[in-house]
Amino acid sequence: MRIAVAQFAPTADKAANLEQISGLAEQAARAGARMVVLPEGAMHTFGELTDDLSKAAEPLDGPFVTHLAKLASRLDLVLVAGMFEAIAGDHRIHNTAVVVDRRRGLALAHRKRHLYDAFGERESDRFQAGTEDVPLIDIDGFNTAVVVCYELRFPAFIQDAADRGAELLLVPAAWVAGPLKEEHWTLMVRARAIENTMYVAGAGETGVGFCGRSMIVDPLGVVEAGLGEAAGVAVGEVTKERLASARARLPLVEQRRAAARTPAAKS
C-alpha cells in the first residue's frame, strides 16, 4: 500500500485550510497513495496560547469531517487529520484525530490523551484530555494505530498498541520548533518504529513556530520518504513482506508478549 504524509501551515480560515487539504490529497492520489496523513491542526491553527479555540471547534459530524468524507470518496482515499472537537457545556475542547474512510465515512476518532503541558506550554488550559488507549483500525489489511503529536513521547502507550497487533502507526502532529525539538521529532518517530517493528507515518505542520519534517519510516527505522520545512507531500510504500522480515529478524513484539505471559519468579 502506498501512503502519503502531507504538511502545510493551517490558518484561522477553515475554508482555506480545506482548500489546501484538497490540493495536497489530490497530489497524493496522483502519486498512487491510498491514504494521506495530515497535520494535527489541519482544521484550524492553534493560534496564540491565549486564543479561545472553542469558537472554531466542531462536532464529529460537522462541516470539517463532512468535507473530508466527500473528498475521500471522490479521490478513493483514506484521510487522517487533526481537528478541534467541541464538547457540549465546556469551554475546553478535544484535540481529536479522525480517520475518514473512502467508503465508510468517519471510521475512527482518537481524542488526544497526553496533552502538551511541556516546554512552557499548557495544552490542558484549552483542551480536555481523552481517556482511551490507542485505538486500532484495519486499513487495507494493515492493523493501524493512531496517536497525536506529543503522545509520540510515551513509548509504553504506543507499545501497548503494538502488542495488541498494530503494524502501522499514524501520527498527525504540530511539532513545535525550538532548540533540539526537531531532533526529538526525528529521533522518536524512528525509535517508535524500531522498538515496535512497525511502520510510522508522521505528518507535521509548517509555518512559523513549527518544524514540518513529515516522514514515513519502515519497521527497522529506515526513512522511506520525508519532507523539510516547506508544504508538500511525500509518498512511501508499506508492505506485509517488509513487516514480516523485520519482525523475524528483530522479534521485539513477540518477546514482549511472551514476557507478559510468563509469571514473575518468586524470591
C-alpha positions in Angstrom: 0.0 0.0 0.0 1.3 3.4 -0.9 0.7 6.1 1.8 1.4 9.8 2.0 2.3 12.3 4.6 1.2 15.9 3.8 2.2 19.1 5.5 1.1 22.7 5.3 0.6 25.8 7.6 -3.1 26.0 8.7 -4.7 29.3 9.4 -7.8 30.5 11.2 -9.7 30.4 7.8 -11.2 26.9 7.8 -12.3 27.1 4.2 -8.8 28.0 3.1 -7.4 25.1 5.1 -9.8 22.7 3.4 -8.7 24.0 0.0 -5.1 23.2 0.9 -6.1 19.8 2.2 -7.9 19.1 -1.0 -4.9 20.1 -3.1 -2.5 18.0 -1.1 -4.8 15.0 -1.2 -5.2 15.3 -5.0 -1.4 15.4 -5.3 -1.1 12.3 -3.2 -3.8 10.5 -5.1 -2.0 11.3 -8.4 1.2 9.7 -6.9 -0.8 6.5 -6.2 -1.3 6.9 -2.5 -4.2 5.1 -0.9 -4.0 7.0 2.4 -3.0 10.5 3.4 -1.9 11.6 6.9 -2.3 15.3 7.5 -1.3 17.5 10.5 -2.7 17.8 14.0 -4.1 21.3 13.4 -5.3 20.7 9.9 -8.8 22.1 10.5 -7.7 25.3 12.3 -4.5 26.9 13.5 -3.6 26.6 17.2 -3.0 30.4 17.2 -1.7 32.2 20.2 -1.7 30.4 23.6 -4.5 32.7 24.8 -6.8 32.2 21.8 -10.2 30.7 22.5 -10.3 27.7 20.2 -13.8 26.6 21.3 -15.2 29.1 18.8 -13.6 27.1 16.0 -14.4 23.7 17.3 -16.9 21.4 15.6 -18.7 18.1 16.4 -17.6 14.9 14.6 -20.5 15.3 12.2 -19.7 18.9 11.4 -18.5 20.6 8.2 -14.9 19.6 8.5 -15.4 15.8 8.7 -18.2 16.0 6.2 -15.9 17.7 3.7 -13.2 15.1 4.4 -15.7 12.3 3.7 -16.7 13.8 0.4 -13.0 14.3 -0.5 -12.1 10.7 0.5 -14.9 9.3 -1.6 -14.1 11.4 -4.7 -10.4 10.5 -4.6 -10.8 7.0 -3.3 -8.5 7.7 -0.3 -8.4 7.3 3.4 -7.7 10.6 5.1 -6.3 11.1 8.6 -6.3 14.6 10.1 -6.4 16.5 13.3 -9.4 18.7 14.3 -10.8 20.6 17.3 -13.8 18.7 18.6 -16.5 20.6 20.5 -17.6 19.5 24.0 -21.1 20.5 24.9 -21.2 22.7 28.0 -17.4 23.0 28.3 -15.1 25.9 27.2 -12.4 23.3 26.6 -12.4 21.1 23.6 -10.9 17.8 22.4 -7.8 17.6 20.3 -9.0 14.8 18.0 -7.5 12.8 15.1 -10.1 11.4 12.7 -9.8 8.6 10.2 -12.2 9.1 7.3 -12.6 6.1 5.1 -13.4 6.4 1.4 -16.5 4.1 1.8 -17.5 4.3 5.5 -17.0 8.0 6.1 -15.9 8.7 9.7 -14.3 5.4 10.7 -12.3 6.4 13.9 -11.8 9.3 16.2 -8.9 9.4 18.8 -9.1 12.1 21.4 -5.5 13.1 22.4 -4.9 11.6 25.9 -1.5 13.0 26.6 -1.7 16.8 26.4 1.3 19.1 25.6 1.9 20.5 29.1 5.7 20.9 28.4 8.3 23.4 27.2 6.5 26.2 28.8 3.1 25.5 27.3 -0.1 24.1 28.8 -2.4 22.5 26.3 -4.7 21.4 29.2 -5.8 25.1 29.6 -7.7 24.9 26.4 -8.2 21.2 25.8 -9.7 18.3 27.7 -7.7 15.0 27.6 -9.2 11.9 26.1 -9.4 8.8 28.3 -9.0 5.9 25.9 -6.0 3.8 24.9 -4.5 4.0 21.4 -7.3 2.9 19.0 -6.8 0.3 16.3 -8.4 0.1 12.9 -7.9 -2.1 9.8 -6.8 0.0 6.8 -6.3 -2.1 3.6 -5.3 -5.1 5.7 -2.9 -3.2 8.0 -3.8 -3.1 11.7 -3.3 0.6 12.2 -2.9 2.7 15.3 -3.4 6.5 15.7 -1.8 8.9 18.2 -1.5 12.7 18.2 1.8 14.6 18.3 3.0 14.7 21.9 1.8 11.2 22.5 4.8 10.1 20.5 6.9 10.8 23.7 5.1 8.0 25.6 6.6 4.7 24.4 4.6 2.4 26.7 1.4 4.0 25.4 2.4 3.0 21.8 4.0 -0.3 22.7 0.6 -1.4 24.1 -0.9 -0.8 20.7 1.9 -2.8 19.0 1.4 -5.7 21.5 -2.3 -5.6 20.6 -1.4 -6.1 17.0 -0.6 -2.7 15.5 1.5 -2.8 12.4 1.3 0.8 11.2 1.3 4.0 13.4 -0.2 7.3 12.1 0.8 10.5 13.9 -0.9 13.8 13.0 1.3 16.4 14.6 2.1 20.1 15.0 5.6 19.7 16.3 6.8 23.0 17.8 10.2 24.2 16.6 12.9 25.0 19.1 16.3 24.0 20.4 16.7 20.2 19.9 13.0 19.9 19.2 13.4 18.9 15.5 15.9 16.3 16.6 13.5 14.9 19.2 10.8 14.5 16.4 13.1 12.7 14.0 14.6 10.5 16.8 11.3 9.5 18.3 9.5 8.7 15.0 12.3 6.3 14.2 12.5 5.0 17.7 8.8 4.1 17.9 9.2 2.3 14.6 12.3 0.3 15.7 11.1 -0.7 19.2 7.8 -1.9 17.8 9.0 -3.1 14.4 6.1 -1.2 12.8 5.8 1.4 10.1 5.3 5.0 11.4 3.9 7.9 9.3 4.1 11.3 11.0 2.7 14.5 9.4 3.8 17.8 10.8 2.8 21.4 10.3 4.9 24.1 8.5 5.0 27.8 9.1 6.2 30.0 11.9 6.8 28.0 15.1 6.6 24.5 13.6 9.2 22.3 12.2 7.5 20.3 9.4 9.7 17.3 8.7 6.9 14.9 8.0 8.2 11.4 7.4 7.4 7.7 6.7 9.7 5.2 8.5 9.9 1.5 8.0 9.9 -1.2 10.8 13.7 -1.1 11.1 13.9 2.7 11.3 14.8 3.5 7.7 13.3 6.8 6.5 11.5 5.9 3.3 10.2 9.3 2.4 10.2 12.7 4.1 9.9 16.5 3.8 11.7 19.5 5.0 10.1 22.8 6.1 8.0 23.6 3.0 4.4 22.5 2.4 4.1 19.3 0.3 3.5 15.6 0.0 5.9 12.6 0.5 4.8 9.1 -0.5 6.2 5.8 0.7 5.3 2.1 0.4 4.3 -0.2 3.3 4.3 -3.9 2.7 3.5 -7.0 4.7 6.7 -8.6 3.4 8.9 -5.9 4.8 7.0 -6.0 8.1 7.3 -9.8 8.4 11.0 -9.7 7.5 11.7 -7.0 10.2 9.8 -8.9 12.9 11.5 -12.2 12.0 14.9 -10.5 12.4 14.0 -8.4 15.4 11.2 -10.2 17.3 10.7 -7.5 20.0 6.9 -7.5 19.9 6.6 -11.3 20.3 9.3 -11.3 23.1 7.3 -8.6 25.0 4.1 -10.7 24.6 6.0 -13.8 25.8 7.3 -11.9 28.8 3.9 -10.7 29.7 2.6 -14.3 29.6 5.4 -15.6 31.9 4.7 -15.4 35.6 7.2 -13.4 37.6 9.7 -15.5 39.5 9.1 -15.6 43.3 12.0 -14.8 45.5 
